[in-house]
Amino acid sequence: LAGCSSNKIEGAEALHAIHQTDVGLVQNWDLKKVATLASWVQKEVISANVHAASAVEQGGLSMSLMKIAIASQKGMQIVTETPSEGMGEDGTHGLLFGEGAPAVVLSVAAEHVEALVANAGDVPLQVLGSVNSAETNFEIRVNSSVLVSMNLEEMTNDFEKAIPAVVA
């Protein structure tokens, strides 16, 4: 994860659902940090250190991870901790579904992680897990508890059928 992990459920989708609005509130981000993150991610993607990237936006971190797993058709195991302090009132939900912090999920080969870290400068980085082409499951563990465990093929089918099912 490049950028800031969210600690609160906020953003366009969450605010829309809670307050029945058409748009969410504009976040008070440090635009210099956002520009630094965007420039760095662009440079790393061009350098071929990054295999896949997904902005943390609608649906938060969990949706970004799912999009990469579906696009690559490779199993993914995410293991992270929710800090006991500083996560705000939304805790694990904020971490997984928050849209309130500028961040990008990057998929990077193990041999490129060191170079990525060396090039990061002021961009915060967090390793969330691993991708395994032999694995057929998508799994998210937080604080040693399995919160999501799904067969990749089933998840892909559900994802691809979601919009047609809503508009049918």
Secondary structure, DSSP 8 states (H G I E B T S, - for coil): -EE----S--SHHHHHHHH--SS-------HHHHHHHHHHHHHHHHTT-EEEEEE--TTHHHHHHHHHHHHHT-EEEEEE---SSSS-TTHHHHHHH---S-EEEEEE-GGGHHHHHHH-TTS-B---EEEETT--EEEEEETTEEEEEEEHHHHHHHHHHHHHHHH-
